[in-house]
C-alpha cells in the first residue's frame, strides 16, 4: 500500500520514495520515473531506462529477456515484470 503525504511543499510517497522535495529557497529536486522505479526495484537506472524504452516500443518480456540481455544487464524475467508493474502504477 502506498500513501501520498504532502508536508509543506514536499510530496512524499511513503514508505520508500520521495518524488519531489522543494526547499525554502524554492530549489526543486525532481526524480524521474526511471529514478523512482530503479529505487523501488533495486536496479541500476541505466538498465531500468532501457527496459522502459523497450517496453514502450511494444517488446514483450520474453523478447526483452532473451534478445536484449546486454541492454538489461542480464535481468531475470521477474525483475522485468516488476519494472513493468511499477511503470504501470506510475503512469
C-alpha positions as CSV (number, residue, x, y, z in Angstrom):
1,X,0.0,0.0,0.0
2,X,1.3,3.4,-0.9
3,X,0.5,6.6,0.9
4,X,0.9,10.1,-0.6
5,X,1.8,12.7,2.1
6,X,2.1,16.4,1.4
7,X,4.2,18.2,4.0
8,X,4.5,22.0,3.4
9,X,5.9,21.9,-0.2
10,X,7.1,18.3,-0.3
11,X,5.4,15.4,-1.8
12,X,6.4,12.0,-0.3
13,X,5.4,8.6,-1.5
14,X,5.6,6.5,1.7
15,X,7.3,4.2,2.6
16,X,10.1,4.2,0.1
17,X,10.3,7.1,-2.4
18,X,10.5,10.8,-2.3
19,X,9.3,12.1,-5.7
20,X,9.8,15.8,-5.3
21,X,11.3,18.0,-2.5
22,X,11.2,21.8,-2.6
23,X,13.3,23.7,-0.1
24,X,12.5,27.0,1.4
25,X,14.7,28.8,-1.2
26,X,12.5,27.3,-4.0
27,X,15.1,25.0,-5.4
28,X,13.4,21.9,-6.8
29,X,14.8,18.4,-6.9
30,X,12.8,16.1,-9.1
31,X,13.1,12.3,-9.6
32,X,12.3,10.9,-13.0
33,X,10.2,7.8,-13.5
34,X,13.4,5.9,-14.1
35,X,14.9,7.0,-10.8
36,X,11.7,6.1,-8.9
37,X,11.5,2.7,-10.4
38,X,15.2,1.9,-10.0
39,X,14.9,2.8,-6.4
40,X,11.8,0.6,-5.9
41,X,13.2,-2.5,-7.7
42,X,16.8,-2.0,-6.6
43,X,18.3,-2.0,-10.1
44,X,20.7,0.5,-11.8
45,X,19.0,3.3,-13.6
46,X,20.6,2.6,-17.0
47,X,19.1,-0.9,-17.1
48,X,15.7,0.3,-15.9
49,X,15.7,3.1,-18.5
50,X,16.5,0.6,-21.2
51,X,13.7,-1.8,-20.1
52,X,11.2,1.1,-20.1
53,X,12.2,2.1,-23.6
54,X,11.9,-1.5,-24.8
55,X,8.5,-1.9,-23.2
56,X,7.4,1.4,-24.7
57,X,8.5,0.1,-28.1
58,X,6.0,-2.8,-27.6
59,X,8.6,-5.5,-27.0
60,X,7.4,-8.4,-24.9
61,X,9.0,-9.5,-21.6
62,X,10.2,-12.9,-23.1
63,X,11.8,-11.0,-26.1
64,X,13.5,-8.5,-23.8
65,X,14.9,-11.2,-21.6
66,X,16.1,-13.4,-24.4
67,X,17.4,-11.0,-27.0
68,X,18.2,-7.8,-25.2
69,X,20.4,-9.2,-22.3
70,X,23.2,-6.6,-22.8
71,X,20.8,-3.7,-22.6
72,X,19.1,-5.0,-19.4
73,X,22.2,-6.2,-17.7
74,X,21.0,-9.8,-17.8
75,X,17.9,-9.2,-15.8
76,X,15.6,-12.1,-14.8
77,X,12.1,-12.1,-16.2
78,X,10.6,-11.5,-12.8
79,X,12.6,-8.3,-12.4
80,X,11.5,-7.0,-15.9
81,X,7.9,-7.9,-14.9
82,X,8.3,-5.9,-11.7
83,X,9.6,-2.9,-13.6
84,X,6.6,-3.2,-16.0
85,X,4.2,-3.3,-13.0
86,X,5.8,-0.3,-11.3
87,X,5.7,1.6,-14.6
88,X,2.0,0.9,-14.8
89,X,1.4,2.2,-11.3
90,X,3.3,5.5,-12.0
91,X,1.7,6.2,-15.3
